[in-house]
């Protein structure tokens, strides 16, 4: 389980970028849905598709952020003798 968390949470800056892009895309999708309410219904379909993609993108980014935070909690509460050792290059 820790290997999966390490893989998902290995780059929290990239995960934050994905989350923020998903959030921005979500707002754009909402604008398309509102545009379709006042004009043509096809704008709403474009908006719903955009919302779906935005939710997936934001969820993946949030999962990466959460995995990184969870790993930090796990490694901080683990006793010192059970922590993975870093190899010295000396």
VMD Tcl script that builds the backbone (N, CA, C; Angstrom):
set m [mol new atoms 270]
animate dup $m
set s [atomselect $m all]
$s set {name element resname resid chain x y z} {
  {N N UNK 1 A 0.811 -1.190 0.000}
  {CA C UNK 1 A 0.000 0.000 0.000}
  {C C UNK 1 A 0.864 1.269 0.000}
  {N N UNK 2 A 1.982 1.203 0.735}
  {CA C UNK 2 A 2.861 2.373 0.769}
  {C C UNK 2 A 3.495 2.657 -0.581}
  {N N UNK 3 A 3.757 1.620 -1.365}
  {CA C UNK 3 A 4.347 1.826 -2.702}
  {C C UNK 3 A 3.390 2.596 -3.602}
  {N N UNK 4 A 2.100 2.280 -3.511}
  {CA C UNK 4 A 1.100 2.987 -4.316}
  {C C UNK 4 A 1.017 4.445 -3.878}
  {N N UNK 5 A 0.994 4.667 -2.560}
  {CA C UNK 5 A 0.953 6.033 -2.054}
  {C C UNK 5 A 2.198 6.819 -2.462}
  {N N UNK 6 A 3.362 6.164 -2.433}
  {CA C UNK 6 A 4.592 6.836 -2.839}
  {C C UNK 6 A 4.555 7.209 -4.315}
  {N N UNK 7 A 4.014 6.333 -5.140}
  {CA C UNK 7 A 3.935 6.607 -6.574}
  {C C UNK 7 A 2.973 7.760 -6.856}
  {N N UNK 8 A 1.811 7.742 -6.213}
  {CA C UNK 8 A 0.813 8.782 -6.463}
  {C C UNK 8 A 1.244 10.120 -5.874}
  {N N UNK 9 A 1.842 10.102 -4.681}
  {CA C UNK 9 A 2.179 11.341 -4.003}
  {C C UNK 9 A 3.609 11.784 -4.153}
  {N N UNK 10 A 4.301 11.328 -5.187}
  {CA C UNK 10 A 5.722 11.637 -5.322}
  {C C UNK 10 A 5.993 13.083 -5.718}
  {N N UNK 11 A 5.035 13.770 -6.327}
  {CA C UNK 11 A 5.270 15.142 -6.768}
  {C C UNK 11 A 4.072 16.012 -6.377}
  {N N UNK 12 A 4.068 16.555 -5.160}
  {CA C UNK 12 A 2.900 17.325 -4.713}
  {C C UNK 12 A 2.706 18.641 -5.473}
  {N N UNK 13 A 3.772 19.231 -5.997}
  {CA C UNK 13 A 3.615 20.471 -6.764}
  {C C UNK 13 A 2.841 20.204 -8.051}
  {N N UNK 14 A 3.153 19.097 -8.714}
  {CA C UNK 14 A 2.434 18.735 -9.937}
  {C C UNK 14 A 0.984 18.397 -9.617}
  {N N UNK 15 A 0.755 17.726 -8.487}
  {CA C UNK 15 A -0.606 17.393 -8.077}
  {C C UNK 15 A -1.413 18.660 -7.811}
  {N N UNK 16 A -0.790 19.653 -7.182}
  {CA C UNK 16 A -1.474 20.919 -6.938}
  {C C UNK 16 A -1.789 21.615 -8.257}
  {N N UNK 17 A -0.866 21.555 -9.204}
  {CA C UNK 17 A -1.109 22.142 -10.517}
  {C C UNK 17 A -2.286 21.465 -11.213}
  {N N UNK 18 A -2.341 20.132 -11.142}
  {CA C UNK 18 A -3.473 19.405 -11.733}
  {C C UNK 18 A -4.785 19.789 -11.068}
  {N N UNK 19 A -4.760 19.885 -9.740}
  {CA C UNK 19 A -5.969 20.240 -9.012}
  {C C UNK 19 A -6.463 21.631 -9.402}
  {N N UNK 20 A -5.552 22.593 -9.486}
  {CA C UNK 20 A -5.949 23.957 -9.840}
  {C C UNK 20 A -6.425 24.063 -11.284}
  {N N UNK 21 A -5.806 23.303 -12.172}
  {CA C UNK 21 A -6.292 23.282 -13.569}
  {C C UNK 21 A -7.683 22.680 -13.648}
  {N N UNK 22 A -7.909 21.620 -12.880}
  {CA C UNK 22 A -9.244 21.022 -12.835}
  {C C UNK 22 A -10.268 21.983 -12.279}
  {N N UNK 23 A -9.877 22.754 -11.270}
  {CA C UNK 23 A -10.780 23.739 -10.688}
  {C C UNK 23 A -11.112 24.840 -11.697}
  {N N UNK 24 A -10.104 25.302 -12.417}
  {CA C UNK 24 A -10.340 26.309 -13.457}
  {C C UNK 24 A -11.213 25.785 -14.579}
  {N N UNK 25 A -10.973 24.546 -14.982}
  {CA C UNK 25 A -11.792 23.930 -16.021}
  {C C UNK 25 A -13.228 23.742 -15.540}
  {N N UNK 26 A -13.395 23.489 -14.251}
  {CA C UNK 26 A -14.729 23.366 -13.670}
  {C C UNK 26 A -15.499 24.674 -13.805}
  {N N UNK 27 A -14.833 25.788 -13.538}
  {CA C UNK 27 A -15.484 27.095 -13.670}
  {C C UNK 27 A -15.866 27.355 -15.123}
  {N N UNK 28 A -14.985 26.989 -16.046}
  {CA C UNK 28 A -15.296 27.159 -17.476}
  {C C UNK 28 A -16.497 26.301 -17.865}
  {N N UNK 29 A -16.554 25.068 -17.335}
  {CA C UNK 29 A -17.703 24.206 -17.604}
  {C C UNK 29 A -18.997 24.799 -17.081}
  {N N UNK 30 A -18.944 25.397 -15.893}
  {CA C UNK 30 A -20.134 26.056 -15.351}
  {C C UNK 30 A -20.574 27.221 -16.230}
  {N N UNK 31 A -19.606 27.950 -16.770}
  {CA C UNK 31 A -19.946 29.050 -17.664}
  {C C UNK 31 A -20.618 28.548 -18.945}
  {N N UNK 32 A -20.146 27.424 -19.470}
  {CA C UNK 32 A -20.783 26.843 -20.651}
  {C C UNK 32 A -22.210 26.396 -20.343}
  {N N UNK 33 A -22.435 25.820 -19.176}
  {CA C UNK 33 A -23.785 25.395 -18.796}
  {C C UNK 33 A -24.702 26.615 -18.675}
  {N N UNK 34 A -24.207 27.691 -18.062}
  {CA C UNK 34 A -25.004 28.910 -17.948}
  {C C UNK 34 A -25.274 29.528 -19.320}
  {N N UNK 35 A -24.280 29.478 -20.194}
  {CA C UNK 35 A -24.458 29.993 -21.549}
  {C C UNK 35 A -25.537 29.193 -22.288}
  {N N UNK 36 A -25.546 27.897 -22.083}
  {CA C UNK 36 A -26.561 27.062 -22.710}
  {C C UNK 36 A -27.948 27.294 -22.161}
  {N N UNK 37 A -28.033 27.741 -20.931}
  {CA C UNK 37 A -29.334 28.049 -20.349}
  {C C UNK 37 A -29.971 29.243 -21.054}
  {N N UNK 38 A -29.144 30.216 -21.413}
  {CA C UNK 38 A -29.672 31.435 -22.028}
  {C C UNK 38 A -29.716 31.375 -23.543}
  {N N UNK 39 A -28.887 30.528 -24.172}
  {CA C UNK 39 A -28.832 30.499 -25.630}
  {C C UNK 39 A -29.204 29.118 -26.152}
  {N N UNK 40 A -28.280 28.385 -26.675}
  {CA C UNK 40 A -28.573 27.096 -27.292}
  {C C UNK 40 A -28.174 25.965 -26.355}
  {N N UNK 41 A -28.966 24.893 -26.342}
  {CA C UNK 41 A -28.741 23.797 -25.396}
  {C C UNK 41 A -27.446 23.017 -25.649}
  {N N UNK 42 A -26.875 23.114 -26.831}
  {CA C UNK 42 A -25.622 22.408 -27.107}
  {C C UNK 42 A -24.468 22.949 -26.253}
  {N N UNK 43 A -24.559 24.216 -25.850}
  {CA C UNK 43 A -23.539 24.760 -24.953}
  {C C UNK 43 A -23.563 24.034 -23.606}
  {N N UNK 44 A -24.756 23.613 -23.190}
  {CA C UNK 44 A -24.856 22.874 -21.934}
  {C C UNK 44 A -24.203 21.505 -22.038}
  {N N UNK 45 A -24.320 20.872 -23.187}
  {CA C UNK 45 A -23.680 19.567 -23.388}
  {C C UNK 45 A -22.164 19.717 -23.343}
  {N N UNK 46 A -21.664 20.758 -24.002}
  {CA C UNK 46 A -20.225 21.036 -23.945}
  {C C UNK 46 A -19.808 21.302 -22.493}
  {N N UNK 47 A -20.638 22.031 -21.767}
  {CA C UNK 47 A -20.349 22.337 -20.380}
  {C C UNK 47 A -20.332 21.105 -19.492}
  {N N UNK 48 A -21.251 20.195 -19.701}
  {CA C UNK 48 A -21.302 18.971 -18.894}
  {C C UNK 48 A -20.096 18.089 -19.166}
  {N N UNK 49 A -19.696 17.990 -20.421}
  {CA C UNK 49 A -18.494 17.218 -20.759}
  {C C UNK 49 A -17.262 17.861 -20.119}
  {N N UNK 50 A -17.192 19.186 -20.191}
  {CA C UNK 50 A -16.075 19.903 -19.572}
  {C C UNK 50 A -16.076 19.698 -18.059}
  {N N UNK 51 A -17.259 19.718 -17.447}
  {CA C UNK 51 A -17.360 19.478 -16.007}
  {C C UNK 51 A -16.868 18.087 -15.624}
  {N N UNK 52 A -17.209 17.094 -16.439}
  {CA C UNK 52 A -16.774 15.727 -16.148}
  {C C UNK 52 A -15.245 15.611 -16.208}
  {N N UNK 53 A -14.653 16.185 -17.244}
  {CA C UNK 53 A -13.192 16.155 -17.381}
  {C C UNK 53 A -12.541 16.925 -16.235}
  {N N UNK 54 A -13.130 18.065 -15.877}
  {CA C UNK 54 A -12.584 18.884 -14.789}
  {C C UNK 54 A -12.638 18.147 -13.458}
  {N N UNK 55 A -13.727 17.441 -13.205}
  {CA C UNK 55 A -13.840 16.688 -11.949}
  {C C UNK 55 A -12.806 15.575 -11.881}
  {N N UNK 56 A -12.589 14.881 -12.982}
  {CA C UNK 56 A -11.576 13.824 -12.995}
  {C C UNK 56 A -10.178 14.394 -12.776}
  {N N UNK 57 A -9.882 15.491 -13.429}
  {CA C UNK 57 A -8.570 16.118 -13.295}
  {C C UNK 57 A -8.337 16.626 -11.868}
  {N N UNK 58 A -9.331 17.289 -11.314}
  {CA C UNK 58 A -9.199 17.808 -9.953}
  {C C UNK 58 A -9.115 16.672 -8.937}
  {N N UNK 59 A -9.869 15.612 -9.163}
  {CA C UNK 59 A -9.830 14.468 -8.239}
  {C C UNK 59 A -8.465 13.790 -8.271}
  {N N UNK 60 A -7.880 13.640 -9.439}
  {CA C UNK 60 A -6.556 13.022 -9.544}
  {C C UNK 60 A -5.496 13.889 -8.856}
  {N N UNK 61 A -5.591 15.198 -9.057}
  {CA C UNK 61 A -4.667 16.099 -8.390}
  {C C UNK 61 A -4.833 16.074 -6.881}
  {N N UNK 62 A -6.077 16.048 -6.420}
  {CA C UNK 62 A -6.320 16.013 -4.983}
  {C C UNK 62 A -5.851 14.695 -4.382}
  {N N UNK 63 A -6.007 13.610 -5.127}
  {CA C UNK 63 A -5.534 12.311 -4.659}
  {C C UNK 63 A -4.021 12.323 -4.469}
  {N N UNK 64 A -3.300 12.969 -5.374}
  {CA C UNK 64 A -1.853 13.085 -5.240}
  {C C UNK 64 A -1.447 13.915 -4.030}
  {N N UNK 65 A -2.169 15.014 -3.800}
  {CA C UNK 65 A -1.894 15.845 -2.636}
  {C C UNK 65 A -2.177 15.063 -1.357}
  {N N UNK 66 A -3.310 14.376 -1.326}
  {CA C UNK 66 A -3.691 13.603 -0.145}
  {C C UNK 66 A -2.693 12.479 0.126}
  {N N UNK 67 A -2.251 11.786 -0.934}
  {CA C UNK 67 A -1.288 10.695 -0.758}
  {C C UNK 67 A 0.020 11.218 -0.192}
  {N N UNK 68 A 0.468 12.375 -0.650}
  {CA C UNK 68 A 1.693 12.950 -0.131}
  {C C UNK 68 A 1.550 13.313 1.339}
  {N N UNK 69 A 0.444 13.923 1.698}
  {CA C UNK 69 A 0.213 14.283 3.105}
  {C C UNK 69 A 0.116 13.043 3.981}
  {N N UNK 70 A -0.569 12.021 3.489}
  {CA C UNK 70 A -0.727 10.788 4.261}
  {C C UNK 70 A 0.620 10.104 4.484}
  {N N UNK 71 A 1.460 10.089 3.459}
  {CA C UNK 71 A 2.794 9.515 3.617}
  {C C UNK 71 A 3.618 10.295 4.636}
  {N N UNK 72 A 3.500 11.615 4.623}
  {CA C UNK 72 A 4.211 12.411 5.620}
  {C C UNK 72 A 3.755 12.061 7.032}
  {N N UNK 73 A 2.479 11.838 7.213}
  {CA C UNK 73 A 1.965 11.441 8.528}
  {C C UNK 73 A 2.486 10.064 8.911}
  {N N UNK 74 A 2.470 9.133 7.973}
  {CA C UNK 74 A 2.939 7.780 8.267}
  {C C UNK 74 A 4.417 7.760 8.616}
  {N N UNK 75 A 5.233 8.496 7.872}
  {CA C UNK 75 A 6.669 8.487 8.130}
  {C C UNK 75 A 7.034 9.267 9.390}
  {N N UNK 76 A 6.233 10.257 9.736}
  {CA C UNK 76 A 6.517 11.033 10.931}
  {C C UNK 76 A 6.194 10.245 12.199}
  {N N UNK 77 A 5.164 9.399 12.146}
  {CA C UNK 77 A 4.768 8.649 13.334}
  {C C UNK 77 A 5.474 7.308 13.445}
  {N N UNK 78 A 6.205 6.904 12.424}
  {CA C UNK 78 A 6.929 5.638 12.448}
  {C C UNK 78 A 8.174 5.769 13.319}
  {N N UNK 79 A 8.484 4.754 14.122}
  {CA C UNK 79 A 9.720 4.816 14.927}
  {C C UNK 79 A 10.957 4.940 14.041}
  {N N UNK 80 A 12.013 5.533 14.583}
  {CA C UNK 80 A 13.215 5.842 13.803}
  {C C UNK 80 A 13.895 4.595 13.261}
  {N N UNK 81 A 13.829 3.473 13.978}
  {CA C UNK 81 A 14.517 2.273 13.502}
  {C C UNK 81 A 13.770 1.570 12.374}
  {N N UNK 82 A 12.512 1.945 12.106}
  {CA C UNK 82 A 11.761 1.317 11.022}
  {C C UNK 82 A 11.665 2.194 9.784}
  {N N UNK 83 A 12.218 3.365 9.823}
  {CA C UNK 83 A 12.188 4.251 8.659}
  {C C UNK 83 A 13.134 3.730 7.598}
  {N N UNK 84 A 12.805 3.911 6.325}
  {CA C UNK 84 A 13.732 3.507 5.263}
  {C C UNK 84 A 14.995 4.339 5.323}
  {N N UNK 85 A 16.118 3.686 5.195}
  {CA C UNK 85 A 17.399 4.386 5.263}
  {C C UNK 85 A 17.796 4.884 3.887}
  {N N UNK 86 A 18.440 6.033 3.877}
  {CA C UNK 86 A 18.936 6.571 2.615}
  {C C UNK 86 A 20.349 6.074 2.405}
  {N N UNK 87 A 20.662 5.741 1.186}
  {CA C UNK 87 A 22.002 5.263 0.870}
  {C C UNK 87 A 22.946 6.438 0.723}
  {N N UNK 88 A 24.067 6.344 1.364}
  {CA C UNK 88 A 25.069 7.400 1.249}
  {C C UNK 88 A 25.922 7.187 0.014}
  {N N UNK 89 A 26.257 8.257 -0.649}
  {CA C UNK 89 A 27.064 8.136 -1.870}
  {C C UNK 89 A 28.552 8.293 -1.563}
  {N N UNK 90 A 28.914 8.262 -0.283}
  {CA C UNK 90 A 30.331 8.422 0.095}
  {C C UNK 90 A 31.065 7.131 0.012}
}
mol reanalyze $m
mol bondsrecalc $m
mol representation Tube
mol addrep $m
